[in-house]
């Protein structure tokens, strides 16, 4: 399965929302996110570098998607995750490499065990 790039994903998501609500034009979304419409248009066409983490988080909220998804599509990691990795880089590196080929249901099971378990 091919994963859309950041620009393609943003444009498709915005256009889906615009079909039901005209407030999702490039101009209006850009205004609510705090960027110029021409800049958002260039981001959607992958003509410029991805926006900052702060702008991506605002875009995620505006388009009702998970911020981590937009950050990943932009090749970025949220600052809170980066800080966690910096505190224990070897352990997180090993953990991510061990998890990368597991099926989603196995990763979700681990997440639930970590979240709900008593340590």
C-alpha positions as CSV (number, residue, x, y, z in Angstrom):
1,X,0.0,0.0,0.0
2,X,1.4,3.4,-1.0
3,X,1.4,6.0,1.6
4,X,0.6,9.5,0.4
5,X,3.2,12.2,1.1
6,X,2.5,15.2,3.4
7,X,1.2,17.5,0.6
8,X,-1.0,15.0,-1.1
9,X,-2.4,13.9,2.3
10,X,-3.2,17.4,3.4
11,X,-4.8,18.4,0.1
12,X,-6.9,15.2,0.0
13,X,-8.0,15.6,3.6
14,X,-8.9,19.3,3.2
15,X,-10.8,18.5,-0.1
16,X,-12.8,15.8,1.6
17,X,-13.8,18.2,4.4
18,X,-14.5,21.0,1.9
19,X,-17.1,18.8,0.1
20,X,-19.3,19.0,3.2
21,X,-18.2,22.5,4.4
22,X,-17.0,25.3,2.2
23,X,-14.9,26.7,5.1
24,X,-12.2,24.2,4.2
25,X,-10.9,26.2,1.2
26,X,-7.2,26.8,1.1
27,X,-7.7,30.4,2.0
28,X,-9.9,29.8,5.0
29,X,-7.9,26.9,6.4
30,X,-4.7,29.0,6.0
31,X,-6.3,31.9,7.9
32,X,-7.3,29.6,10.8
33,X,-3.9,28.0,10.9
34,X,-2.0,31.3,10.7
35,X,-0.2,30.9,7.4
36,X,-0.5,32.5,4.0
37,X,-2.8,30.7,1.5
38,X,0.0,30.6,-1.1
39,X,2.2,28.9,1.5
40,X,-0.4,26.3,2.3
41,X,-0.9,25.7,-1.4
42,X,2.8,25.2,-1.9
43,X,2.9,22.8,1.1
44,X,0.0,20.8,-0.5
45,X,2.0,20.6,-3.7
46,X,5.2,19.6,-1.9
47,X,6.9,22.7,-3.3
48,X,8.3,23.8,0.0
49,X,9.9,22.2,3.0
50,X,7.3,20.9,5.5
51,X,6.0,23.4,8.0
52,X,7.2,23.6,11.6
53,X,5.9,21.2,14.3
54,X,3.7,24.0,15.7
55,X,2.1,24.6,12.3
56,X,1.7,20.9,11.6
57,X,-0.1,20.5,14.9
58,X,-2.5,23.4,14.1
59,X,-3.1,21.8,10.7
60,X,-3.8,18.4,12.3
61,X,-6.3,20.0,14.7
62,X,-8.0,21.9,11.9
63,X,-8.2,18.8,9.6
64,X,-9.2,16.5,12.5
65,X,-6.2,14.1,12.2
66,X,-3.6,12.9,14.6
67,X,-0.7,15.3,14.9
68,X,1.8,12.4,15.0
69,X,0.5,11.3,11.5
70,X,1.3,14.7,9.9
71,X,4.6,14.9,11.7
72,X,5.6,11.4,10.4
73,X,4.5,12.3,6.9
74,X,6.7,15.4,7.2
75,X,9.7,13.3,8.4
76,X,9.5,14.8,11.9
77,X,8.9,13.6,15.4
78,X,7.0,15.5,18.1
79,X,9.2,17.4,20.5
80,X,7.9,15.3,23.5
81,X,8.8,12.0,21.8
82,X,12.2,13.4,20.8
83,X,12.8,14.4,24.4
84,X,11.9,10.8,25.6
85,X,14.2,9.3,23.0
86,X,17.0,11.6,24.0
87,X,16.7,10.5,27.6
88,X,17.1,6.8,26.7
89,X,18.4,6.7,23.1
90,X,19.7,3.1,23.2
91,X,16.6,1.6,24.7
92,X,14.2,3.5,22.4
93,X,16.3,2.7,19.4
94,X,16.2,-1.0,20.3
95,X,12.5,-0.9,21.1
96,X,11.5,0.7,17.8
97,X,13.7,-1.6,15.8
98,X,12.1,-4.6,17.5
99,X,8.6,-3.3,16.9
100,X,8.9,-2.1,13.3
101,X,8.0,-5.4,11.7
102,X,5.3,-6.5,14.1
103,X,1.7,-6.4,13.0
104,X,-0.5,-3.6,14.2
105,X,-2.5,-5.8,16.6
106,X,0.7,-6.9,18.3
107,X,1.9,-3.3,18.8
108,X,-1.5,-2.3,20.1
109,X,-1.4,-5.1,22.6
110,X,1.9,-3.9,23.9
111,X,0.7,-0.4,24.1
112,X,-2.3,-1.5,26.2
113,X,-0.1,-3.6,28.4
114,X,2.3,-0.7,29.0
115,X,-0.6,1.8,29.6
116,X,-2.7,-0.4,31.8
117,X,-0.1,-2.6,33.5
118,X,1.3,-2.1,37.0
119,X,5.0,-1.7,37.0
